[in-house]
């Protein structure tokens, strides 16, 4: 089954506490916003674009916008987690000269991982804040929306501090296919250039059919969709930084503006807007 875009975010962020009581199959999917998962319990392997992570309680999973992912639930053990959806425009608002609340996402990418482990997380200030944030949504109190935002920002600050102070352990992947990981790395390094299934197959000395089969099996995505989504996410970043839409279209690797415009609207639900 092809990967699907899941979840819609109409606010700055959302917090969910979910518990699945029985074994369930989750399809590969992606979001156009960033996602943080605090894993609480279960027998689960988390798969993100060909990388598979066997989770332990209180692991933190970072999934970037556009990354195809899904959890693999191995048995009927309760699968419990806290999930945070983060609006792209909201988090980018906090990019300042001396700090950037997306540093944790950038650092995870530099370390080639999506999962890190904080020692004694359950006893930490970080966990205390996310628990209070979760509970605050059930309360009707004065200025609760502002309080939600304050707690969320405090959570992101402590998360970034933990990572930047190296108070975390980065988790390696389990049983990942090296060919697929190298293909993904190659695509991301050359995303603004001309890319085709045939050229990538030739680069990795494999047949077109085998490449497509392997990539889909390991990532849940077709290689064409994968490339298109990566380009659209890049274009959105470029436009958000002030680049004109037509320039962003060609800079991110698209060769036809009308194709880009349709794909952008389908992905993000709105037309790409020119910056003035």
Buried (B, 14 or more C-beta within 10 A) or exposed (E): EEBEBBBEBEEBBBBEBEEBEEEEEBEBBBBBBBBBBBBBBBBBBBBBBBBBBBBEEBBBBBBBBBBBBBBEBEEEBEBBBBBBBBBBEBBBEEEEEEEBBBBBBEBBBEBEBBBBBBEEBEEBEBBBBBBEBBEBEEEEEEEEEEBBBBBBBBBBBBBBBBBEEEEBEBBEBEEBBEBBBEBBEBBBEBBBEEBEBEEBBEBBEBEBEEBBEBBBEBBBBBBEBBBBBBBBBBBBBBBEEEBBBEEBBBBBBBEEEEEBBEBBEEBBEEEBEEEE
